[in-house]
Amino acid sequence: MSNLLWLLLACPPADTDNDTSAPADSSLETDLPVDTDLPAETDLPVDTDLPVDTDLPVDTDLPSDTDLPEDGDGDGVRADLDCDDNDNSAWEYGELDGDLQVGNDDPCFGYCTLAVDGFVRVYDTTRTDLDDLDCLERIDGPLYVYHNENLMDIAGLSHLTDVTGDIQIRYNDSLSEVEFALLPSIGGYLWVTDNATLDRLNGLDGLTAIGGDLEIRNNADLPDLDGLGSLTTLGGDLKIQGNPNLSNATALDGVTSIAGDVTVCNNADLNTASVQAMVDNIAVGGTVNISETCP
């Protein structure tokens, strides 16, 4: 038997009449029911009661840019916020919580007034004046102005109204006058010493009380103490010594009490007898030494 015949006998044809496979599901998605009761988007109600933007109230009280005050001095600060709209170097009131060491820069830039909670020191500068310290109004601490060989005046400090600590004006070889026109009292001592060309104290004429010592010493050109005429009380010592051209101390006639000692000596032109007579009328808490030479 040939191979072809054997294959035909071994593999009978498939019976298509006995196909048991599952019939195809003739139902399609298009046959699913449609819910026609659901509203379309165009059928949804519109809330006509909600305000549109044009219905919202407008606050007509808010200022427009054209209503704001102008910056008159061009410092970038509006006139209503500027402490001085005529000065483009000052626009606020300042308070410094700490010490102020003054060099050759401008510590008052930006300030109409400045209060310092600490010391103020002007030391070893090349300054000829303190005009740019005219914003200083209050020092809650001491003030030191010393070793400034070119400093000729301190009028810039004449706006000070309160100094709670000591004041030292020392070793300023070109200084001619001490000026604190608005200062009624000093919390600590006042030392005016070793200023070779100082010849006036007129800027102290508002001073009525000094909490510590008053020391006027080694001022070669100082002729008198005029400027201290309003002084009434000293909380410490009075020391006047080493002022060779000092010829009278009558400005101290108004002093009524000195809590500490009085030392007046080595002032070549000063009449010690007149000073003694003046001190005799003062309530002095310590010892008195008035003489031609210092012990």
Kinemage of the C-alpha trace (Angstrom):
@kinemage 1
@onewidth
@group {chain A} dominant
@subgroup {mainchain}
@vectorlist {calphas} color= white
{ca met a 1} P 0.000 0.000 0.000
{ca ser a 2} L 1.345 3.266 -0.930
{ca asn a 3} L 2.097 5.907 1.692
{ca leu a 4} L -0.582 8.297 0.324
{ca leu a 5} L -3.329 5.725 0.642
{ca trp a 6} L -2.261 4.860 4.174
{ca leu a 7} L -2.481 8.526 5.239
{ca leu a 8} L -5.999 8.891 3.835
{ca leu a 9} L -7.213 5.849 5.723
{ca ala a 10} L -5.552 6.888 9.038
{ca cys a 11} L -6.907 10.515 9.083
{ca pro a 12} L -10.611 10.662 8.225
{ca pro a 13} L -12.072 14.071 7.326
{ca ala a 14} L -13.533 16.247 10.123
{ca asp a 15} L -17.277 16.059 10.829
{ca thr a 16} L -18.521 19.551 10.388
{ca asp a 17} L -22.025 18.540 11.351
{ca asn a 18} L -20.929 17.730 14.934
{ca asp a 19} L -19.211 21.152 15.711
{ca thr a 20} L -20.027 21.768 19.386
{ca ser a 21} L -18.435 25.290 19.699
{ca ala a 22} L -20.690 27.964 21.288
{ca pro a 23} L -22.633 30.147 18.876
{ca ala a 24} L -21.650 33.860 18.675
{ca asp a 25} L -23.690 36.303 20.785
{ca ser a 26} L -25.669 38.233 18.253
{ca ser a 27} L -26.816 40.955 20.778
{ca leu a 28} L -24.874 44.293 20.249
{ca glu a 29} L -24.395 47.392 22.480
{ca thr a 30} L -26.701 49.274 20.198
{ca asp a 31} L -29.468 47.037 21.466
{ca leu a 32} L -29.111 48.372 25.096
{ca pro a 33} L -31.962 50.618 26.261
{ca val a 34} L -31.291 54.391 26.336
{ca asp a 35} L -32.570 56.478 29.273
{ca thr a 36} L -34.262 59.311 27.500
{ca asp a 37} L -35.416 60.871 30.801
{ca leu a 38} L -31.922 62.279 31.662
{ca pro a 39} L -31.758 66.013 30.877
{ca ala a 40} L -29.278 67.241 28.288
{ca glu a 41} L -26.849 70.032 29.230
{ca thr a 42} L -28.981 72.499 27.386
{ca asp a 43} L -31.931 71.524 29.556
{ca leu a 44} L -30.146 72.312 32.911
{ca pro a 45} L -31.504 75.419 34.699
{ca val a 46} L -29.341 78.562 34.798
{ca asp a 47} L -29.147 80.512 38.127
{ca thr a 48} L -29.868 83.979 36.900
{ca asp a 49} L -29.773 85.354 40.483
{ca leu a 50} L -25.975 85.107 40.749
{ca pro a 51} L -24.347 88.546 40.226
{ca val a 52} L -22.032 88.998 37.305
{ca asp a 53} L -18.825 91.013 37.674
{ca thr a 54} L -20.537 94.134 36.483
{ca asp a 55} L -23.055 93.828 39.331
{ca leu a 56} L -20.394 93.764 42.135
{ca pro a 57} L -20.050 97.047 44.085
{ca val a 58} L -16.967 99.168 43.350
{ca asp a 59} L -15.146 100.838 46.298
{ca thr a 60} L -14.822 104.339 44.966
{ca asp a 61} L -13.151 105.490 48.234
{ca leu a 62} L -9.846 103.774 47.425
{ca pro a 63} L -7.354 106.356 46.169
{ca ser a 64} L -6.050 106.021 42.693
{ca asp a 65} L -2.390 106.513 41.886
{ca thr a 66} L -3.121 110.070 40.868
{ca asp a 67} L -4.684 110.779 44.322
{ca leu a 68} L -1.597 109.702 46.367
{ca pro a 69} L 0.641 112.467 47.732
{ca glu a 70} L 3.642 113.178 45.589
{ca asp a 71} L 7.282 112.738 46.591
{ca gly a 72} L 8.299 116.366 46.788
{ca asp a 73} L 12.026 115.918 47.432
{ca gly a 74} L 12.648 112.917 45.176
{ca asp a 75} L 13.940 110.571 47.882
{ca gly a 76} L 11.501 107.812 46.941
{ca val a 77} L 9.200 108.328 49.945
{ca arg a 78} L 5.700 109.788 49.577
{ca ala a 79} L 5.091 113.147 51.218
{ca asp a 80} L 2.625 111.692 53.747
{ca leu a 81} L 5.222 109.137 54.914
{ca asp a 82} L 8.259 111.429 54.802
{ca cys a 83} L 9.311 113.219 58.009
{ca asp a 84} L 10.753 116.033 55.885
{ca asp a 85} L 9.635 116.140 52.282
{ca asn a 86} L 11.874 119.104 51.580
{ca asp a 87} L 15.068 117.197 52.357
{ca asn a 88} L 15.976 114.193 50.212
{ca ser a 89} L 18.564 113.024 52.764
{ca ala a 90} L 16.024 112.472 55.570
{ca trp a 91} L 12.731 110.590 55.565
{ca glu a 92} L 12.264 108.763 58.923
{ca tyr a 93} L 12.639 109.014 62.694
{ca gly a 94} L 15.369 106.658 63.858
{ca glu a 95} L 16.194 104.700 67.004
{ca leu a 96} L 19.515 102.888 67.334
{ca asp a 97} L 19.588 100.054 69.861
{ca gly a 98} L 23.338 100.028 70.440
{ca asp a 99} L 26.427 102.207 70.293
{ca leu a 100} L 27.245 104.769 67.609
{ca gln a 101} L 30.887 105.064 66.612
{ca val a 102} L 31.164 108.183 64.457
{ca gly a 103} L 33.844 108.180 61.784
{ca asn a 104} L 34.046 110.429 58.752
{ca asp a 105} L 30.751 109.199 57.272
{ca asp a 106} L 27.247 110.674 57.707
{ca pro a 107} L 25.459 108.844 60.554
{ca cys a 108} L 22.299 110.925 60.148
{ca phe a 109} L 21.620 110.024 56.507
{ca gly a 110} L 17.963 109.040 56.202
{ca tyr a 111} L 16.960 110.360 59.653
{ca cys a 112} L 15.138 113.493 60.686
{ca thr a 113} L 15.915 112.682 64.313
{ca leu a 114} L 17.922 109.890 65.898
{ca ala a 115} L 17.826 108.455 69.428
{ca val a 116} L 20.728 106.224 70.498
{ca asp a 117} L 20.399 103.594 73.203
{ca gly a 118} L 24.121 103.291 73.946
{ca phe a 119} L 27.193 105.492 73.763
{ca val a 120} L 28.100 107.960 71.022
{ca arg a 121} L 31.815 108.325 70.383
{ca val a 122} L 33.643 110.705 68.057
{ca tyr a 123} L 37.246 109.645 68.359
{ca asp a 124} L 40.396 110.248 66.304
{ca thr a 125} L 38.672 111.556 63.172
{ca thr a 126} L 39.739 114.114 60.575
{ca arg a 127} L 36.487 116.028 60.980
{ca thr a 128} L 36.401 119.806 61.224
{ca asp a 129} L 32.787 119.911 62.455
{ca leu a 130} L 29.889 117.709 63.541
{ca asp a 131} L 27.238 119.361 61.389
{ca asp a 132} L 25.997 116.027 60.042
{ca leu a 133} L 25.139 114.915 63.593
{ca asp a 134} L 22.324 117.453 63.792
{ca cys a 135} L 19.723 114.649 63.856
{ca leu a 136} L 20.915 113.450 67.287
{ca glu a 137} L 18.190 114.198 69.800
{ca arg a 138} L 18.678 111.735 72.657
{ca ile a 139} L 21.558 109.598 73.950
{ca asp a 140} L 20.684 106.989 76.530
{ca gly a 141} L 24.304 106.647 77.582
{ca pro a 142} L 27.530 108.666 77.433
{ca leu a 143} L 28.900 111.022 74.774
{ca tyr a 144} L 32.636 111.082 74.035
{ca val a 145} L 34.293 113.637 71.735
{ca tyr a 146} L 38.061 113.360 72.028
{ca his a 147} L 41.363 113.284 70.145
{ca asn a 148} L 40.014 115.039 67.016
{ca glu a 149} L 42.817 117.448 66.187
{ca asn a 150} L 41.004 119.218 63.309
{ca leu a 151} L 37.636 119.598 65.029
{ca met a 152} L 36.776 123.317 65.268
{ca asp a 153} L 33.142 123.254 66.433
{ca ile a 154} L 30.523 120.820 67.681
{ca ala a 155} L 27.434 122.875 66.838
{ca gly a 156} L 25.951 119.785 65.211
{ca leu a 157} L 25.257 118.486 68.729
{ca ser a 158} L 23.144 121.500 69.637
{ca his a 159} L 19.887 119.573 68.976
{ca leu a 160} L 20.538 117.189 71.864
{ca thr a 161} L 17.835 117.403 74.495
{ca asp a 162} L 18.737 114.419 76.677
{ca val a 163} L 21.996 112.703 77.632
{ca thr a 164} L 21.625 110.201 80.465
{ca gly a 165} L 25.322 109.384 80.824
{ca asp a 166} L 28.619 111.281 80.957
{ca ile a 167} L 29.964 113.849 78.485
{ca gln a 168} L 33.661 114.132 77.709
{ca ile a 169} L 35.031 116.897 75.463
{ca arg a 170} L 38.791 116.283 75.535
{ca tyr a 171} L 41.975 116.689 73.508
{ca asn a 172} L 40.415 118.498 70.558
{ca asp a 173} L 43.227 120.897 69.686
{ca ser a 174} L 41.252 123.110 67.264
{ca leu a 175} L 37.961 123.318 69.161
{ca ser a 176} L 36.827 126.839 70.029
{ca glu a 177} L 33.401 126.383 71.661
{ca val a 178} L 31.300 123.787 73.476
{ca glu a 179} L 27.680 123.903 72.279
{ca phe a 180} L 24.700 122.066 73.785
{ca ala a 181} L 22.076 124.785 73.487
{ca leu a 182} L 19.012 122.599 74.145
{ca leu a 183} L 20.451 120.364 76.855
{ca pro a 184} L 18.881 121.125 80.279
{ca ser a 185} L 20.760 118.475 82.275
{ca ile a 186} L 23.389 115.750 82.084
{ca gly a 187} L 22.872 112.437 83.818
{ca gly a 188} L 26.551 111.836 84.546
{ca tyr a 189} L 29.641 114.040 84.675
{ca leu a 190} L 30.821 116.797 82.319
{ca trp a 191} L 34.519 116.936 81.521
{ca val a 192} L 35.868 119.750 79.352
{ca thr a 193} L 39.609 119.220 79.423
{ca asp a 194} L 42.788 119.616 77.376
{ca asn a 195} L 41.292 121.601 74.495
{ca ala a 196} L 44.142 123.946 73.572
{ca thr a 197} L 42.146 126.636 71.700
{ca leu a 198} L 38.809 126.481 73.545
{ca asp a 199} L 37.738 130.018 74.427
{ca arg a 200} L 33.936 129.816 74.951
{ca leu a 201} L 31.409 127.745 76.900
{ca asn a 202} L 28.465 129.846 75.732
{ca gly a 203} L 26.677 126.839 74.259
{ca leu a 204} L 25.998 125.489 77.763
{ca asp a 205} L 23.717 128.294 78.830
{ca gly a 206} L 20.646 126.056 79.091
{ca leu a 207} L 22.309 123.609 81.468
{ca thr a 208} L 20.816 123.613 84.980
{ca ala a 209} L 21.960 120.330 86.541
{ca ile a 210} L 24.866 117.884 86.240
{ca gly a 211} L 24.473 114.474 87.830
{ca gly a 212} L 28.198 113.891 88.400
{ca asp a 213} L 31.389 115.966 88.394
{ca leu a 214} L 32.035 119.197 86.536
{ca glu a 215} L 35.683 119.340 85.498
{ca ile a 216} L 37.146 122.288 83.568
{ca arg a 217} L 40.845 121.572 83.223
{ca asn a 218} L 43.860 122.424 81.037
{ca asn a 219} L 42.087 124.673 78.537
{ca ala a 220} L 44.818 127.189 77.781
{ca asp a 221} L 42.716 129.866 76.045
{ca leu a 222} L 39.567 129.791 78.192
{ca pro a 223} L 39.003 133.269 79.756
{ca asp a 224} L 35.795 132.667 81.727
{ca leu a 225} L 33.028 130.221 82.509
{ca asp a 226} L 30.259 132.210 80.841
{ca gly a 227} L 27.692 129.763 79.577
{ca leu a 228} L 27.359 128.024 82.934
{ca gly a 229} L 25.189 130.787 84.368
{ca ser a 230} L 22.061 128.615 84.550
{ca leu a 231} L 23.746 125.835 86.512
{ca thr a 232} L 22.316 125.280 89.999
{ca thr a 233} L 23.240 121.768 91.176
{ca leu a 234} L 26.170 119.378 90.908
{ca gly a 235} L 25.810 115.761 91.927
{ca gly a 236} L 29.572 115.237 92.201
{ca asp a 237} L 32.795 117.271 92.483
{ca leu a 238} L 33.712 120.681 91.057
{ca lys a 239} L 37.242 120.803 89.622
{ca ile a 240} L 38.638 123.912 87.948
{ca gln a 241} L 42.369 123.699 87.418
{ca gly a 242} L 45.175 124.354 84.961
{ca asn a 243} L 43.418 127.060 82.940
{ca pro a 244} L 46.101 129.809 82.785
{ca asn a 245} L 43.914 132.487 81.139
{ca leu a 246} L 40.818 131.975 83.283
{ca ser a 247} L 40.221 135.304 84.979
{ca asn a 248} L 36.772 134.874 86.569
{ca ala a 249} L 34.302 132.203 87.578
{ca thr a 250} L 31.341 134.451 88.325
{ca ala a 251} L 29.115 132.380 86.017
{ca leu a 252} L 28.896 129.870 88.865
{ca asp a 253} L 27.177 132.360 91.170
{ca gly a 254} L 23.880 130.567 90.632
{ca val a 255} L 25.089 127.207 91.927
{ca thr a 256} L 23.352 126.338 95.175
{ca ser a 257} L 24.603 122.817 95.943
{ca ile a 258} L 27.642 120.650 95.208
{ca ala a 259} L 27.401 117.099 96.515
{ca gly a 260} L 31.127 116.372 96.412
{ca asp a 261} L 34.425 118.230 96.785
{ca val a 262} L 35.480 121.615 95.388
{ca thr a 263} L 38.975 121.950 93.940
{ca val a 264} L 40.040 125.219 92.288
{ca cys a 265} L 43.777 125.574 91.722
{ca asn a 266} L 46.558 126.413 89.294
{ca asn a 267} L 44.583 129.022 87.366
{ca ala a 268} L 47.151 131.820 87.104
{ca asp a 269} L 44.766 134.727 86.345
{ca leu a 270} L 41.952 133.704 88.662
{ca asn a 271} L 41.321 135.649 91.870
{ca thr a 272} L 41.059 132.864 94.425
{ca ala a 273} L 39.573 135.144 97.083
{ca ser a 274} L 36.534 135.903 94.914
{ca val a 275} L 36.087 132.205 94.218
{ca gln a 276} L 36.273 131.447 97.925
{ca ala a 277} L 33.593 134.038 98.650
{ca met a 278} L 31.351 132.490 96.016
{ca val a 279} L 31.833 128.935 97.322
{ca asp a 280} L 31.024 130.094 100.847
{ca asn a 281} L 27.446 130.591 99.657
{ca ile a 282} L 27.133 127.093 98.232
{ca ala a 283} L 26.097 123.993 100.152
{ca val a 284} L 29.134 121.749 99.632
{ca gly a 285} L 28.989 118.122 100.668
{ca gly a 286} L 32.733 117.472 100.612
{ca thr a 287} L 35.995 119.336 101.188
{ca val a 288} L 36.991 122.671 99.689
{ca asn a 289} L 40.472 123.426 98.305
{ca ile a 290} L 40.934 126.806 96.635
{ca ser a 291} L 44.532 127.834 96.092
{ca glu a 292} L 47.057 129.267 93.664
{ca thr a 293} L 48.687 125.872 93.145
{ca cys a 294} L 47.330 122.366 93.265
{ca pro a 295} L 48.506 120.147 96.124
